[in-house]
Amino acid sequence: MSDNQTVICRCEEITLGEIKDTVERFQCSSREVKLRTRAGMGPCGGRTCRTMIDRLVQQLGGPAVSNEVSLSYRPPVRPVTFGVLGGESK
């Protein structure tokens, strides 16, 4: 297995190679890598790969990470019934 086949985002199965290609092609920030590749958008919401993506983008010469465009954590999605949304009690 080459380094480029190393999986960075396990939830979306995004590899190091995909992230490298995206940063080199578009000179993009961590946020744009997330939007272009879906890295960090899986069920964990970036909890396992966010810092790695930030570091990779920085090492590959992408724009510096700023507080305004950094990746954010998202809570896991849980199903909710329409009754709960409508205010019905169980």
Buried (B, 14 or more C-beta within 10 A) or exposed (E): EEEEEEBBBEBBEBBBBBBBBBBEEEEBBBBBBBBBBBBBBBEBBBBBBBEBBBEBBBEBEBBEBEEEBBBEEBEEEEEEEEEEEEEEEE
